[in-house]
Amino acid sequence: MKRHPLERIVSLPREGCYAADGTPIKCPECGHAEFNEKMRDFIDFGVGAGPATEIEYFCGSCGESVAYWAYGSFDPAYLDHKQANT
């Protein structure tokens, strides 16, 4: 029987996975502590990629998206929103 996506949100072990500001510490899926970043948006000064304005963080082991940083801070609702829509 397929579980409702919201059940997965409640079951994820979030304790110790994120710092108070939303910075990922370890993957809530597999516990790995190294991440890969993918720039999703940047300021274009007309000469190519400028400073990043949006970055998505992925687990370096399982590849799961674990955090989203935009315009100076991590989005605290990103993980909940992502999981509710899978």
DOVO-86741 format. One record per atom (N, C-alpha, C, O, CB): y, x, z. Coordinates in pm, whole numbers, padded with zeros to 5 digits, always signed. Glycine has a CB too. Layout:
% residues N
YXZ/...
//
This chain:
% residues 86
-00118+00084+00000/+00000+00000+00000/+00124+00089+00000/+00135+00182+00080/+00000-00096+00122/+00218+00060-00089/+00339+00140-00100/+00437+00104+00012/+00462-00013+00040/+00405+00118-00238/+00491+00209+00076/+00588+00188+00184/+00725+00160+00126/+00759+00206+00017/+00593+00311+00277/+00802+00084+00199/+00941+00060+00162/+01019+00191+00181/+00995+00262+00278/+01004-00056+00249/+01114+00224+00088/+01188+00351+00100/+01258+00369+00234/+01271+00482+00281/+01291+00359-00010/+01304+00262+00295/+01374+00275+00423/+01281+00323+00534/+01327+00385+00630/+01437+00143+00462/+01151+00295+00523/+01056+00344+00623/+01051+00496+00621/+01035+00559+00725/+00916+00286+00599/+01064+00554+00502/+01060+00700+00488/+01181+00763+00556/+01169+00870+00616/+01055+00740+00339/+01296+00700+00548/+01417+00753+00611/+01395+00766+00761/+01428+00869+00820/+01538+00662+00581/+01341+00664+00821/+01319+00664+00965/+01215+00768+01004/+01224+00827+01112/+01274+00526+01013/+01116+00792+00917/+01007+00882+00952/+01038+01029+00931/+00964+01114+00980/+00886+00845+00873/+01146+01063+00860/+01177+01204+00836/+01218+01273+00966/+01295+01218+01044/+01287+01217+00732/+01167+01394+00989/+01204+01468+01109/+01340+01536+01093/+01346+01650+01047/+01096+01572+01143/+01446+01469+01128/+01580+01522+01108/+01623+01618+01218/+01713+01700+01198/+01680+01409+01099/+01560+01609+01333/+01596+01694+01447/+01582+01841+01407/+01474+01886+01369/+01506+01662+01570/+01691+01914+01417/+01688+02057+01386/+01698+02090+01238/+01695+02207+01201/+01564+02115+01439/+01710+01989+01153/+01717+02014+01008/+01860+02033+00959/+01881+02093+00854/+01654+01898+00933/+01958+01983+01034/+02098+01990+00992/+02188+02032+01107/+02166+01993+01222/+02144+01856+00936/+02290+02111+01075/+02393+02147+01174/+02484+02026+01193/+02476+01930+01116/+02475+02273+01129/+02569+02030+01292/+02659+01918+01322/+02750+01883+01204/+02788+01767+01188/+02744+01953+01444/+02785+01982+01122/+02872+01953+01008/+02795+01911+00883/+02856+01889+00778/+02956+02075+00976/+02662+01898+00892/+02580+01855+00780/+02517+01967+00701/+02440+01942+00608/+02662+01774+00689/+02546+02093+00737/+02486+02207+00669/+02335+02204+00690/+02289+02193+00803/+02546+02341+00721/+02256+02214+00582/+02111+02214+00600/+02062+02341+00669/+02105+02451+00635/+02041+02197+00466/+01974+02324+00765/+01914+02437+00837/+01771+02458+00788/+01728+02571+00763/+01916+02412+00991/+01697+02347+00774/+01563+02353+00719/+01534+02222+00647/+01595+02118+00676/+01458+02379+00830/+01443+02227+00554/+01407+02109+00474/+01338+02006+00562/+01242+02039+00632/+01317+02149+00355/+01384+01879+00559/+01318+01776+00638/+01181+01739+00582/+01102+01673+00651/+01404+01653+00645/+01151+01779+00458/+01020+01750+00398/+00915+01853+00437/+00805+01817+00479/+01033+01745+00247/+00949+01983+00423/+00847+02087+00443/+00884+02191+00549/+00799+02272+00587/+00821+02157+00313/+01008+02191+00598/+01048+02284+00702/+01097+02420+00654/+01133+02505+00736/+00936+02304+00793/+01098+02442+00523/+01144+02569+00467/+01293+02587+00494/+01368+02489+00494/+01116+02575+00313/+01337+02710+00518/+01476+02735+00559/+01560+02808+00454/+01668+02857+00486/+01477+02814+00686/+01513+02816+00330/+01593+02877+00224/+01622+02772+00118/+01537+02689+00085/+01520+03000+00161/+01745+02776+00067/+01789+02671-00025/+01847+02730-00153/+01897+02842-00155/+01893+02582+00043/+01838+02652-00259/+01900+02685-00386/+02016+02589-00406/+02008+02471-00370/+01798+02677-00505/+02124+02638-00464/+02241+02556-00488/+02255+02528-00637/+02225+02613-00721/+02368+02625-00434/+02302+02408-00669/+02334+02374-00808/+02474+02313-00808/+02497+02208-00748/+02228+02276-00870/+02567+02380-00877/+02703+02329-00887/+02701+02203-00974/+02655+02206-01088/+02801+02437-00945/+02751+02094-00919/+02755+01967-00991/+02890+01939-01053/+02899+01865-01151/+02718+01854-00897/+02996+01997-00999/+03131+01978-01055/+03218+02094-01010/+03191+02158-00909/+03193+01840-01010/+03322+02120-01088/+03412+02231-01057/+03551+02199-01112/+03568+02107-01193/+03359+02365-01116/+03648+02275-01068/+03785+02261-01119/+03792+02342-01247/+03762+02461-01248/+03893+02309-01014/+03833+02276-01356/+03842+02343-01486/+03986+02383-01510/+04074+02298-01527/+03789+02250-01600/+04010+02513-01513/+04143+02565-01540/+04163+02595-01688/+04263+02656-01726/+04167+02691-01458/+04068+02551-01771/+04079+02575-01914/+04021+02708-01958/+04029+02743-02076/+04221+02567-01955/+03962+02783-01865/+03903+02912-01899/+03759+02920-01850/+03707+03029-01827/+03986+03027-01838/+03693+02807-01834/+03556+02805-01784/+03549+02754-01642/+03644+02696-01591/+03495+02943-01792/+03435+02776-01580/+03412+02724-01446/+03504+02788-01343/+03510+02910-01331/+03267+02746-01405/+03574+02704-01270/+03659+02750-01161/+03587+02727-01029/+03464+02728-01026/+03796+02677-01162/+03661+02705-00921/+03599+02682-00790/+03513+02555-00790/+03548+02454-00851/+03707+02672-00682/+03401+02562-00720/+03312+02446-00710/+03377+02336-00627/+03441+02363-00526/+03177+02486-00647/+03361+02213-00672/+03408+02098-00595/+03291+02014-00544/+03306+01939-00448/+03501+02011-00680/+03173+02028-00609/+03054+01956-00566/+02932+02045-00586/+02913+02101-00694/+03038+01823-00642/+02849+02058-00482/+02728+02139-00487/+02613+02061-00425/+02627+02003-00317/+02749+02276-00414/+02498+02059-00495/+02379+01996-00440/+02285+02108-00395/+02269+02208-00464/+02310+01902-00545/+02224+02090-00279/+02134+02189-00221/+01990+02141-00231/+01959+02026-00199/+02170+02218-00074/+01902+02231-00277/+01760+02201-00294/+01677+02297-00209/+01713+02413-00192/+01720+02210-00442/+01565+02248-00157/+01473+02332-00082/+01417+02439-00175/+01376+02410-00287/+01359+02247-00019/+01416+02564-00127/+01365+02674-00206/+01213+02673-00219/+01158+02748-00300/+01409+02803-00146/+01145+02591-00141/+00999+02585-00146/+00950+02462-00222/+00880+02475-00322/+00942+02585-00005/+00986+02343-00176/+00934+02220-00237/+01027+02162-00343/+00987+02073-00418/+00908+02115-00130/+01151+02211-00351/+01245+02164-00453/+01315+02033-00422/+01390+01982-00505/+01174+02150-00580/+01291+01978-00304/+01353+01851-00265/+01503+01868-00245/+01548+01968-00189/+01288+01798-00135/+01581+01772-00291/+01725+01772-00268/+01748+01742-00121/+01701+01641-00070/+01798+01669-00360/+01823+01832-00051/+01838+01816+00093/+01981+01791+00139/+02001+01743+00251/+01786+01937+00162/+02081+01821+00057/+02220+01803+00100/+02313+01802-00020/+02279+01853-00128/+02262+01913+00200/+02431+01745+00000/+02533+01740-00105/+02667+01773-00043/+02712+01705+00050/+02536+01600-00176/+02731+01877-00095/+02862+01919-00046/+02965+01882-00151/+02945+01907-00269/+02865+02073-00016/+03075+01822-00108/+03180+01783-00203/+03317+01793-00138/+03339+01740-00029/+03156+01641-00256/+03407+01861-00205/+03548+01867-00165/+03568+01910-00020/+03654+01857+00050/+03612+01732-00187/+03489+02007+00023/+03514+02067+00154/+03422+02029+00267/+03433+02085+00376/+03647+02036+00193/+03330+01933+00245/+03240+01896+00354/+03110+01839+00299/+03102+01798+00183/+03307+01795+00448/+03008+01838+00385/+02880+01779+00346/+02887+01629+00363/+02949+01578+00457/+02765+01839+00430/+02821+01556+00273/+02816+01410+00278/+02705+01369+00374/+02588+01388+00343/+02793+01349+00136/+02739+01314+00491/+02637+01280+00590/+02545+01167+00547/+02434+01156+00600/+02702+01244+00719/+02586+01084+00453/+02504+00970+00409/+02423+01001+00284/+02347+00916+00239/+02593+00850+00384/+02437+01120+00227/+02370+01152+00101/+02219+01137+00109/+02160+01072+00023/+02405+01292+00058/+02157+01194+00209/+02012+01189+00221/+01963+01046+00238/+01864+01007+00177/+01964+01276+00338/+02031+00967+00319/+01993+00826+00338/+02005+00750+00207/+01915+00674+00170/+02082+00760+00446/+02116+00771+00136/+02139+00700+00010/+02034+00741-00094/+01979+00656-00164/+02280+00729-00043/+02008+00870-00104/+01911+00921-00201/+01773+00862-00176/+01706+00819-00269/+01905+01075-00197/+01730+00860-00052/+01596+00810-00019/+01586+00660-00033/+01479+00609-00068/+01559+00851+00123/+01693+00588-00006/+01689+00443-00018/+01679+00400-00164/+01638+00288-00193/+01813+00381+00046/+01715+00488-00256/+01714+00454-00399/+01599+00521-00474/+01602+00525-00597/+01845+00494-00462/+01499+00573-00404/+01384+00634-00473/+01268+00538-00478/+01163+00572-00532/+01342+00762-00403/
//
